[in-house]
């Protein structure tokens, strides 16, 4: 086995161990003890330190980081450097600095790992990472809430499922090989099963929006037919009460109208933002120290504004803009073969309005989000590479 393949596999294994720690071995803890270093936290710190040590042992790591300096991932690194700097005015300085540093190490390590893999294998590995995260996160919700609709209801693994479902559908509609299309068909069915099982309205709305954008881009009648038939079937088979019970299990109409508690969280978040609008209140820790404690602000953009202020939000929007335009560029240079990348990224950006998928600390699903963004970067680099010029001998 080559040295670079060994590094790549080690990094992926370490990342999966981190995911397992946050899913299968999840432990409930008091919200007020979020910064307490217990045995689980030590385990996480050790794994992150091992990722960092592998990066420092590789000579190619720093050259790879330089190659993405002005690309979306490079801008994301700049954003998290600002997050690290926000520790200076954070109420939990050590916690803020660690969470920002942790994200930088884990994000750059998974990108570096994928950059070492053969181009033909990158997409397959990223999809497998996504499916593994969906399965493990579903197991976590069963452990915490039981095997029922209320227990499985979430907006975490359903984001991954929505992205993979739209990615697979776009691949089927793109000029790909028959083998790729059959593989994508299996991906669609698996992802849809978890998407429906999670009953997350935000993920379903983002998936429906992605489906609409896919139709507009491809003008494919099959996509339009599937959308219309789904809407008609829901209208004929379900009543309004049935749909509310399906998509908002255990919620009253008043809770649904107020975003099942999100409206109050956003109100408190905006109040805190007004106190420190330009530089924010400190990355990651500030959302956990609102009037009533929560694990995140349930809106990635408000979380960025709360933690790093207008400065951080500006850099974050530059990152998202470059990311979407890179996806559009990739679709164009590949002849729409890679259309699924930009569709999935748009689904992620929409879902970020309801769940802090991007912009806050590292979570179990962050591995897939960064791996997917890295895959788009690697593909864009490959397709944008100019063909070698042919030298014509002089007569």
Secondary structure, DSSP 4 states (H G I P E B T S, - for coil): --HHHHHHHHHHHHHHHHHHHHTTT-----GGGTT---HHHHHHHHHHHHHHHHHHH-THHHHHHHHTTTSHHHHHHHHHHHHHHGGGG-SSHHHHHHHHHHHHHHHHHHHHHHHTS-HHHHHHHHHHHHHHHHHHHHHHHHHHH-SSHHHH--SSHHHHHHHHHHHHHHHHHSS--HHHHHHHHHHHHHHHHHHHHHT-HHHHHHHHHHHHHHHHHH--HHHHHHHHHHHHHHHHH--HHHHHHHHSTT--HHHHHTGGGHHHHHHHHHHHHHHSTTT-S-TTTGGGGSSS--SS-S-HHHHHHHHHHHHHHHHHHHHHHHHHHHHHHHHHHTTTTTHHHHHHHHHHHHHTTTS-SSSS---TTHHHHHHHHHHHHHHHHHHHSPPPPPPPPP-
